[in-house]
Amino acid sequence: MKFFISFALCLISFTAFNQQQTANQFNSWWTYGGNHKLSDKWSVHTLYSHRRNGFVSYLQQSLMRVGLNYHLDENLIVTSGGDWVITYPYGEQPIAKTTTTYRSFEQLVLKNKINRFYFKHRYKVEQQYTDLGNKYKLSHRFRYRLAVNIPLNNKTITDKTFFLSFFDELFLNFGKNANGYYFNQNWAYLGVGYKFNKTTIQLGYMNQYLPKSDGVQIENNHTLSVSVGYSLDFRKTSVK
């Protein structure tokens, strides 16, 4: 009897595993970001990310972000802002039509340095309003990112410094519209960067693991990530 029960459980597990449909896809994300100082305590956060599927062949997503930072000190920053996101039908498991999502978010960034290792923890809560044509669907998401940068040719990340960069970010759904679907996606990134003057350039590989809410389809996106960071300083300088 135990044999038949064990065999039945194995058969059910094997069937469920084979019902999952994983799409291995190749994308590229091209991103600009910056934090522009208004005063010693306040700055404006800006970001635009142009994302393509089939490496560069098809539109995947367009994301524009604006936020307001408050610097409690040089290692602790709180931000509130919003995103405008347009997602297009793409890849092997396309959505039915182009979708627009508006997000508001609140985040906390905590930085610390241990020897040559620069750590950054980002805790973020998002409220997402997805345009369904005749109404908006509200959903909630929590994100945690652990990022580490390691200088290669200098002891610290200053001007003319190459560095190794890693991060992993976990996305979790919550709230009544999660419908038991709590794990949203995961991003894992490894790349190299170069800092000079006020500009930072990074080139790397990111894996985006994205299971769909139907419990069957999964996107495993292999992504080339190219990003440029440049920040302006609008603080008034004293005249002597």
Secondary structure, 3 states (H helix, E strand, C coil): CHHHHHHHHHHHHHHHHHHCEEEEEEEEEEEEEEEEECCCCEEEEEEEEEEEECCCCEEEEEEEEEEEEEEEECCEEEEEEEEEEEECCCCCCCCCCCEEEEEEEEEEEEEEEECCEEEEEEEEEEEEEEECCCCEEEEEEEEEEEEEEEECCCCCCCCCEEEEEEEEEEEEEECHHHCCCCEEEEEEEEEEEEEECCEEEEEEEEEEEEECCCCCEEEEEEEEEEEEEECCECCCCCCC
